[in-house]
């Protein structure tokens, strides 16, 4: 879950997530996906205007003020 607090092991960074300034302890995109409980769901990730394949999520490090867009499919009728 996204947090506005800092614990001893994690550094909290501010990122733009879907256009909104957000605090996160995540260090890479895979951790952010896990934090948002999107693992196993259908989604697409853009990091600083570059589409990121799911196979590369763990390799992309998050930095202060990065811009991340996450689009995920929601079923319904």
HELIX and SHEET records of a PDB file:
HELIX    1   1 UNK A   29  UNK A   35  1                                   7    
HELIX    2   2 UNK A   54  UNK A   59  5                                   6    
SHEET    1   A 5 UNK A  20  UNK A  24  0                                        
SHEET    2   A 5 UNK A  13  UNK A  17 -1                                        
SHEET    3   A 5 UNK A  67  UNK A  72  1                                        
SHEET    4   A 5 UNK A  43  UNK A  47 -1                                        
SHEET    5   A 5 UNK A  50  UNK A  52 -1                                        
END                                                                             
